[in-house]
Amino acid sequence: MKKGIRALALLVIVAVLVTGFTGCTGAKADDKASAVEQTLVVGGAKDFKNGSEPKTLIFDSLMDSLEDMSSGPRLVTEWQNNGDFTEFTLKLKEGVTFSNGEKFTAEVAKFNIEYWPVYRDCGYIKKIKNVDIVDDKTLKVNFTESYGNFIDELSKIWVTLPTAVDAKGNITDWIGTGPYVLQDYQADMSATLIRNETYWRTDKMPGITKIDYKVITDENSRVMAVKSGDVDVIGLTEHYTVLPFADVPDLQANKDLNVSVCEDYGTITTYSLNWAKGVCSDPNVRKAIALGIDRDMLTSTVLYGIPVPTSRYVLASYKFSQKDEVLKYDLTKAKAALEVSGYKDSDGDGIVEKDGQKLSLKMVVSDSQVNRSVGVFLQDALKKIGIAVDLQVLDATTTKTTLKAGDFDMSTSHPWTGTVVSYLYWRGNSSAYDDYGIGYGVNEEMNTLTEAVSVTGDDKVREAEFDKIWKIQNDSIAGVPLYFSQRIFVSQKNIEGLKFCPNTSEVDLSDVVIK
């Protein structure tokens, strides 16, 4: 921070082997557990305990997320399965302890495999038969039916002590095996973390010895905090963009700051269409909306050319993503789709109607500068094809209540995540209303295909089934993808080694140093 150098310059320079922003597979710095005190001040958008990302500073997952969002070894180091994917043998990392000294054992691993899936949207919970302890470093997991997606889902399973959680998926005792220990916590205000000196991943032992986490819920206040030097970094503990795109050019021009935009990992900003009722229950209306949005114009003007326009649901680099973009901007086809359903502008006012009713939809967006700007752009874009839009910008709580009640036609939503098979079990095959609109389970075939891609461990079979899933989504248009919304880190110039991880909900400070 600008208020003082918190490390001896000479020792820091010696410790730094990796500088700048790097990928998650970058080289590791040696001698990180030195006596040099380094405190990183983080400006977070949420209460520390309310986000998935901060948890990863304290809790390990059973497995790592690789570049394509498949799973790699972590606390589960090896695994084998039988031919029909009904039995898995898991080898566990030895010599791992929690920060309070308790051991990570097969009993602990068994507990977490059985406890967390229902709260982490893991489909294996529906088919698991039993988890047997073979010995203290080996588990055997049996299923009632084939479940080939089991290993990939273990990257979502946190490792907690059995006594550290309640009966509703809440962590009550924040003791983990991860790189940091929660020292102090003030709800909705702050948290203080200190380095876990017994952290088992010695190659990833962070050089940052202390983290001061400040809750700054207002996006403009977060930007001011990093510009003034009150915090070292913003955007680190969120899997989404936490600042207005309009501020990015100014921040990039600031000689005291580093701005890094992730080009490789992230999610697609997608709007939900209420396909179950109202005007958007007409598939031709949904098609007109998807084709009537000029994503290139949206990103180049309203969003300052930073996000990448796309009509994909997930990034092409992730496993089982769709092969081609389908719902591209075409004003003529958008208008034609409305005509197919009998909509015409009979009175020349620019808004089409049918059976005496003007085509008007209610668009609900949560209150942020980006959402407001995008909402206004969409309102104008849809008017050009004859659809009137009642744009309602609501606070986060009211937005969730409204969407869960189904009181919308179009809304901001939760994007598909890179672990696409797991997403199917959360919203991909759901037809229910939730905090983010309505799920993508537009027909029974989505349930059948969800089952098909989860039971097999053959990626070629999965890919073929996902081709069918993406065809259903592109044909039914339950949601409208708009752009790749990259994560953005903004940090002080003296912060080096920040990295983006394939799992956007993970924070890795193993290469970070303060000069």
C-alpha positions in Angstrom: 0.0 0.0 0.0 1.0 3.6 -0.4 0.9 4.2 3.3 4.1 2.3 3.9 6.4 -0.4 2.7 5.6 -3.4 4.8 8.6 -5.5 3.8 12.3 -5.2 3.6 13.0 -4.4 0.0 16.2 -6.5 -0.3 14.6 -9.6 1.1 11.5 -9.2 -1.1 13.6 -8.9 -4.3 15.5 -12.1 -3.4 12.1 -13.9 -2.8 10.5 -12.8 -6.0 11.1 -15.3 -8.8 7.8 -14.7 -10.6 6.5 -11.2 -11.4 3.5 -9.7 -13.0 0.2 -11.5 -13.7 0.6 -15.2 -14.6 -1.5 -18.2 -15.4 -2.3 -20.7 -12.6 0.5 -23.0 -13.9 3.3 -20.4 -13.5 6.6 -21.0 -11.8 6.7 -21.1 -8.0 8.7 -18.7 -5.8 11.1 -20.4 -3.4 11.7 -19.5 0.3 8.3 -18.1 0.7 8.0 -19.0 4.4 10.7 -16.5 5.3 10.4 -14.2 8.3 9.4 -11.2 6.2 6.0 -9.9 7.2 3.8 -9.0 4.2 0.2 -7.9 4.6 -2.2 -7.8 1.7 -5.3 -5.6 2.0 -8.2 -6.9 -0.1 -11.3 -4.9 -1.0 -14.1 -7.5 -1.2 -17.6 -7.0 -2.5 -19.3 -9.4 0.0 -19.1 -10.4 3.6 -16.1 -12.7 3.9 -18.1 -15.8 4.8 -20.8 -15.3 2.1 -18.7 -16.0 -1.0 -17.1 -19.2 -2.3 -13.8 -17.5 -3.3 -12.7 -16.4 0.2 -13.4 -19.9 1.5 -10.6 -21.3 -0.7 -8.1 -19.3 1.3 -8.9 -21.5 4.3 -10.4 -24.7 2.9 -9.0 -27.1 0.4 -11.1 -29.0 -2.0 -10.6 -32.7 -2.5 -9.3 -32.3 -6.0 -7.9 -29.4 -8.2 -9.6 -27.8 -11.2 -7.5 -28.1 -14.4 -7.4 -25.8 -17.4 -10.5 -27.3 -19.0 -12.3 -27.6 -15.7 -11.7 -31.3 -15.3 -10.3 -32.5 -12.0 -6.6 -33.2 -11.0 -5.0 -34.5 -7.9 -5.0 -32.6 -4.6 -6.0 -34.2 -1.3 -7.2 -37.1 -3.5 -3.9 -38.0 -5.1 -4.9 -41.1 -7.2 -8.1 -42.8 -8.3 -9.3 -45.8 -10.1 -12.7 -47.0 -11.3 -14.2 -50.2 -12.4 -15.5 -50.7 -16.0 -19.0 -49.5 -15.4 -18.2 -46.6 -13.1 -20.0 -47.9 -10.1 -16.9 -48.3 -7.9 -14.1 -45.8 -7.3 -11.0 -46.3 -5.3 -9.5 -43.0 -3.9 -6.0 -42.6 -2.6 -5.6 -39.8 -0.1 -2.7 -37.4 0.7 -0.8 -38.4 3.8 0.6 -36.1 6.4 -2.0 -33.4 6.1 -3.3 -31.6 9.2 -5.9 -29.0 9.8 -4.7 -25.6 11.2 -5.7 -26.7 14.7 -3.5 -29.8 14.5 -6.1 -32.4 13.8 -5.3 -34.9 11.0 -6.9 -35.2 7.6 -7.9 -38.9 7.6 -10.0 -41.3 5.6 -12.8 -40.7 8.1 -12.7 -37.0 7.4 -12.6 -37.5 3.6 -15.6 -39.9 3.9 -17.6 -37.4 5.9 -17.0 -34.6 3.3 -17.9 -36.8 0.3 -21.2 -37.7 2.1 -22.0 -34.2 3.5 -21.1 -31.6 0.9 -22.7 -32.8 -2.4 -26.2 -31.7 -1.6 -24.9 -28.2 -0.9 -22.5 -28.1 -3.8 -24.8 -29.2 -6.5 -23.1 -32.5 -7.1 -25.2 -35.0 -8.9 -23.5 -38.0 -7.4 -25.5 -37.6 -4.2 -28.5 -39.2 -6.0 -26.6 -42.5 -6.8 -24.1 -43.0 -4.1 -24.5 -46.2 -2.2 -21.8 -46.2 0.4 -18.3 -44.9 1.2 -16.1 -47.6 2.7 -12.8 -46.9 4.5 -10.2 -49.5 3.3 -7.4 -48.0 5.4 -6.4 -44.6 6.6 -5.3 -43.5 3.1 -7.8 -45.3 0.9 -11.5 -45.0 0.3 -13.8 -47.1 -1.8 -16.9 -45.3 -3.1 -19.8 -47.4 -4.4 -22.7 -46.3 -6.5 -26.1 -47.9 -7.1 -25.7 -47.1 -10.9 -23.0 -45.8 -13.2 -21.7 -42.4 -12.4 -18.8 -41.3 -14.5 -18.8 -37.7 -13.4 -17.9 -38.5 -9.9 -14.2 -37.6 -10.1 -14.8 -34.2 -11.8 -17.3 -33.3 -9.0 -14.8 -33.8 -6.2 -13.2 -30.5 -7.1 -16.3 -28.9 -5.6 -16.1 -30.7 -2.3 -14.6 -28.7 0.5 -12.6 -30.4 3.3 -14.0 -29.4 6.7 -13.9 -31.2 10.1 -17.1 -33.1 10.8 -17.6 -31.0 13.9 -17.2 -27.7 12.0 -20.5 -27.7 10.1 -24.2 -27.7 11.0 -27.1 -29.7 9.5 -27.8 -27.0 6.8 -24.6 -26.7 4.9 -23.1 -23.9 7.0 -19.6 -23.8 8.3 -19.6 -23.1 12.0 -15.9 -23.5 12.7 -13.6 -22.0 10.1 -10.7 -24.4 10.5 -9.2 -25.9 7.3 -6.2 -27.4 5.7 -5.7 -24.4 3.4 -3.0 -21.7 3.2 -4.6 -19.3 5.7 -6.2 -19.3 9.2 -9.2 -17.0 10.0 -7.9 -14.9 13.0 -10.7 -12.4 13.3 -14.1 -11.8 11.6 -16.6 -8.9 11.8 -19.8 -9.7 9.9 -20.3 -7.4 6.9 -17.2 -5.4 7.8 -13.9 -7.2 7.8 -11.8 -10.4 8.3 -8.2 -11.0 9.2 -6.3 -14.0 8.0 -2.8 -15.2 9.0 -0.7 -17.7 7.1 -1.1 -21.3 8.0 2.5 -22.2 8.9 1.7 -25.9 8.7 0.2 -25.7 5.2 0.9 -29.1 3.5 1.5 -27.7 0.0 5.0 -26.4 0.6 5.4 -25.6 -3.1 2.5 -23.3 -2.8 3.2 -21.8 0.6 2.2 -18.1 0.2 4.7 -15.3 0.9 1.8 -13.1 2.1 1.7 -13.6 5.9 -1.5 -11.7 6.6 -4.6 -10.7 4.8 -6.8 -7.8 5.8 -10.1 -8.2 4.1 -12.4 -5.1 4.0 -16.0 -5.4 2.9 -16.8 -2.6 0.4 -20.2 -3.4 -1.1 -20.5 -0.3 -3.4 -18.7 -0.7 -6.7 -17.7 2.9 -7.0 -16.3 2.9 -3.4 -14.2 -0.1 -4.3 -12.7 1.7 -7.2 -12.0 4.8 -5.0 -10.4 2.5 -2.3 -7.8 1.0 -4.7 -7.1 4.4 -6.3 -6.5 6.1 -3.0 -4.3 3.2 -1.7 -6.7 2.2 1.1 -6.7 -1.4 -0.3 -4.0 -3.3 -2.3 -6.4 -5.1 -4.7 -10.0 -5.4 -5.8 -11.5 -8.2 -7.9 -9.5 -10.9 -6.3 -12.2 -12.6 -4.2 -15.0 -12.5 -6.7 -15.6 -14.7 -9.8 -17.2 -11.9 -11.7 -16.4 -8.3 -12.7 -16.6 -6.1 -9.6 -16.2 -2.6 -11.1 -17.8 -0.6 -13.9 -16.3 -1.1 -17.3 -16.4 2.6 -17.7 -13.7 2.9 -15.0 -11.2 0.5 -16.6 -9.6 2.9 -19.1 -8.9 5.5 -16.3 -7.5 2.8 -14.1 -5.3 1.5 -16.9 -3.9 5.0 -17.3 -3.1 5.3 -13.6 0.7 4.9 -13.2 0.3 3.7 -9.6 -1.9 0.8 -10.5 -1.8 -2.6 -12.3 -4.9 -3.7 -14.2 -5.1 -7.2 -15.5 -8.0 -8.6 -17.6 -8.4 -12.4 -17.7 -8.6 -13.6 -21.2 -8.7 -17.4 -20.5 -11.2 -18.2 -17.8 -14.5 -16.9 -16.8 -18.2 -16.9 -17.5 -20.6 -15.6 -20.1 -23.1 -12.9 -19.1 -26.4 -14.4 -19.9 -30.0 -13.1 -19.5 -32.8 -15.4 -18.5 -36.0 -15.5 -20.6 -39.2 -16.6 -18.8 -40.0 -19.5 -21.2 -42.6 -21.0 -18.9 -45.2 -18.2 -19.0 -46.0 -14.7 -20.3 -44.9 -13.2 -23.6 -41.6 -15.1 -23.6 -43.4 -18.5 -23.5 -43.7 -17.9 -27.3 -40.4 -19.5 -28.8 -40.5 -17.0 -31.7 -40.5 -14.1 -29.3 -37.4 -15.6 -27.6 -35.8 -16.2 -30.9 -36.5 -12.6 -31.9 -34.9 -11.3 -28.7 -31.7 -13.4 -29.2 -31.3 -12.4 -32.8 -32.2 -8.7 -32.2 -29.2 -7.9 -30.0 -26.1 -6.6 -31.6 -23.5 -7.9 -29.2 -20.6 -6.3 -31.0 -22.2 -2.9 -30.7 -23.0 -3.6 -27.0 -19.5 -4.4 -26.0 -17.7 -1.9 -28.1 -19.8 1.1 -26.9 -21.6 0.5 -23.6 -18.8 -1.8 -22.3 -15.8 0.1 -23.6 -14.5 -2.8 -25.8 -13.4 -4.8 -22.8 -15.8 -7.9 -22.7 -15.8 -10.2 -25.7 -19.2 -10.5 -27.5 -20.4 -14.1 -27.8 -23.6 -16.2 -28.2 -22.0 -19.2 -26.5 -23.1 -20.4 -23.1 -19.6 -21.3 -21.9 -16.1 -20.6 -23.2 -14.9 -22.7 -26.0 -11.8 -23.8 -24.0 -14.0 -25.6 -21.4 -14.9 -29.3 -21.7 -18.0 -30.0 -23.6 -18.7 -26.5 -24.8 -20.7 -25.9 -27.9 -18.8 -26.1 -31.1 -20.3 -23.1 -32.9 -22.0 -19.8 -32.2 -25.5 -19.9 -33.4 -27.7 -17.0 -32.2 -25.8 -14.2 -33.9 -27.3 -10.7 -34.6 -29.7 -10.6 -37.5 -32.3 -7.8 -37.5 -34.2 -9.2 -40.5 -34.5 -12.7 -39.0 -35.5 -11.2 -35.6 -38.4 -9.3 -37.1 -39.4 -12.3 -39.2 -39.6 -14.5 -36.1 -42.2 -12.1 -34.7 -44.2 -12.1 -37.9 -44.3 -15.9 -37.7 -46.2 -15.6 -34.4 -48.6 -13.1 -35.9 -47.1 -9.9 -34.5 -47.4 -6.8 -36.7 -47.1 -3.0 -36.3 -50.5 -2.2 -37.5 -50.6 1.4 -36.2 -47.1 2.5 -37.2 -45.9 3.3 -33.6 -42.9 1.0 -33.9 -44.3 -1.6 -31.4 -45.8 -4.8 -32.8 -49.0 -6.2 -31.5 -51.2 -9.3 -31.8 -54.9 -9.6 -31.0 -54.9 -6.0 -30.0 -52.1 -6.4 -27.4 -48.8 -4.5 -27.7 -45.7 -6.8 -27.3 -44.2 -5.5 -24.1 -41.9 -7.3 -21.7 -40.8 -6.7 -18.2 -37.0 -6.8 -17.8 -35.6 -7.0 -14.3 -32.0 -6.3 -13.6 -30.0 -6.0 -10.3 -28.7 -2.6 -9.5 -25.2 -2.0 -10.8 -23.7 0.5 -13.3 -23.0 -2.3 -15.8 -26.5 -3.8 -15.5 -28.2 -0.4 -15.8 -26.2 0.4 -18.9 -26.7 -3.0 -20.5 -30.4 -2.8 -19.6 -30.9 0.5 -21.4 -29.0 -0.8 -24.5 -31.2 -3.9 -24.6 -34.3 -1.8 -24.2 -33.3 0.3 -27.2 -32.2 -2.8 -29.3 -35.5 -4.6 -28.7 -37.5 -1.5 -29.6 -35.9 -1.6 -33.0 -37.6 -5.0 -33.7 -40.9 -3.8 -32.3 -40.7 -5.0 -28.6 -41.4 -2.5 -25.8 -39.4 -3.0 -22.6 -40.4 -2.0 -19.1 -36.9 -1.9 -17.6 -36.9 -2.3 -13.8 -33.6 -1.8 -11.9 -34.0 -3.3 -8.4 -31.7 -3.8 -5.4 -30.2 -7.3 -5.1 -32.7 -8.6 -2.5 -35.7 -7.4 -4.4 -34.3 -8.7 -7.6 -34.0 -12.2 -6.1 -37.5 -12.1 -4.6 -39.0 -11.0 -7.9 -37.2 -13.6 -10.0 -38.0 -16.4 -7.6 -41.7 -15.4 -7.9 -41.5 -15.6 -11.7 -42.5 -12.0 -12.0 -40.4 -11.1 -15.1 -40.1 -11.8 -18.8 -36.3 -11.2 -19.1 -33.7 -10.7 -16.4 -30.1 -10.8 -15.4 -29.2 -14.3 -14.5 -26.5 -16.7 -13.4 -24.3 -17.9 -16.3 -23.4 -21.5 -17.1 -20.2 -22.4 -15.3 -17.2 -24.2 -16.7 -18.1 -27.4 -14.9 -21.0 -27.9 -17.3 -22.0 -31.3 -16.1 -22.4 -30.1 -12.6 -24.3 -27.1 -13.7 -26.9 -29.4 -15.3 -27.8 -30.6 -11.9 -28.2 -27.1 -10.5 -30.0 -25.1 -13.2 -29.3 -26.9 -16.5 -32.2 -29.4 -16.2 -34.3 -27.3 -13.8 -37.6 -25.8 -14.8 -38.0 -24.0 -11.5 -37.8 -20.3 -10.7 -34.9 -19.3 -8.4 -32.8 -16.3 -7.4 -31.5 -16.0 -11.0 -34.6 -16.4 -13.1 -35.6 -19.8 -14.4 -33.6 -22.9 -15.2 -32.8 -24.3 -18.6 -34.8 -27.5 -18.2 -37.1 -26.7 -21.1 -38.2 -30.3 -21.8 -37.9 -33.8 -20.5 -35.0 -34.6 -22.9 -32.8 -32.3 -20.8 -33.3 -34.6 -17.9 -32.5 -37.6 -20.0 -29.4 -36.0 -21.4 -28.2 -34.9 -17.9 -28.4 -38.5 -16.9 -26.6 -39.6 -20.0 -23.6 -37.3 -19.5 -23.2 -38.1 -15.8 -23.3 -41.9 -15.9 -20.5 -42.4 -18.5 -16.8 -41.7 -18.1 -16.3 -41.8 -21.8 -15.7 -38.2 -22.9 -16.5 -38.9 -26.5 -19.9 -40.1 -25.5 -20.3 -37.1 -23.3 -19.4 -34.7 -26.1 -21.9 -36.3 -28.4 -24.6 -35.9 -25.7 -23.6 -32.3 -25.1 -24.0 -31.5 -28.7 -27.7 -32.5 -28.3 -27.9 -30.4 -25.1 -26.5 -27.3 -26.9 -28.9 -27.8 -29.8 -31.8 -27.9 -27.4 -30.6 -24.7 -25.8 -30.0 -22.9 -29.1 -33.4 -24.0 -30.4 -35.4 -23.3 -27.3 -33.5 -20.1 -26.2 -34.2 -20.3 -22.5 -31.4 -17.7 -22.0 -29.6 -15.2 -24.1 -25.7 -15.2 -23.9 -24.3 -11.7 -24.5 -20.6 -11.5 -23.7 -17.6 -13.1 -22.0 -17.3 -11.1 -18.8 -13.7 -11.3 -17.7 -12.5 -11.0 -14.2 -10.5 -7.9 -13.6 -7.8 -7.4 -11.0 -6.8 -3.9 -10.0 -3.9 -3.6 -7.7 -1.2 -1.3 -6.4 1.9 -1.3 -8.6 4.0 -3.0 -5.9 1.8 -6.1 -5.8 3.3 -8.8 -8.0 2.3 -12.4 -8.8 -1.5 -12.2 -8.8 -2.9 -15.0 -11.0 -6.2 -16.1 -12.5 -7.2 -19.7 -11.9 -9.2 -22.0 -14.2 -11.7 -22.4 -11.4 -12.9 -18.8 -11.1 -14.1 -19.4 -7.6 -10.5 -20.1 -6.3 -8.0 -17.6 -4.9 -4.3 -18.6 -5.2 -1.8 -16.3 -3.6 1.2 -18.6 -3.8 3.2 -16.4 -6.1 2.2 -13.0 -4.7 4.8 -10.6 -3.2 4.7 -7.0 -2.1 7.7 -5.0 -3.3 
